């Protein structure tokens, strides 16, 4: 079964850091691009960042550029999101999602998500 | 404010047909980027509904269809059923934003 499981969320103070992880199973991880997408409570989806299969191309939303870093370890079937200088407005439910291809096209598998709360 | 614009809500009676619009610009839908649609039921992760403007993944009923023309796209749902009540999001990419992904603000479908 194709599966994505996020972890690492929690409560953190503004200005601090947090690292999210996403472990993939059931497919050949290093054949696919990956994304992070977030959703604020009661609001819509916001694409956060994407990384191609070999980490050769990485893109960030303007809202997180310079603060967040996406990475992957294909040997560990894992995707990461290092979040620094967190702001209250980063509070959201964070989903890891698999792309259909090696680069960026559409997301065909989603994890169940992990909650990040930024508050003092 | 989302790069792709969707109506906040639409509604329809069981059996009816509804459409959800997704309006972009010349840097995303109008630049040739495909549009994809996701359905999100309450308390669950989004699920792919339509990809590449008008293609259905296996398992998605043919009551769901998509189209795109210029800078706009639409999702149509025919034979509306109670289980279709959900939030629907369009998604694409934007060349003016460095190729970053973009979502519509989402549309809440209510089945009356």
Interface residues (C-beta under 8 A of the other chain):
Chain A: X35 X37 X43 X44 X45 X46 X47 X50 X59 X60 X61 X62 X95 X100 X104 X105 X106 X107 X108 X110 X111 X112 X113
Chain B: X2 X34 X36 X38 X40 X45 X46 X47 X48 X51 X52 X57 X87 X89 X91 X93 X97 X98 X99 X100 X101 X102 X103 X104 X105 X106
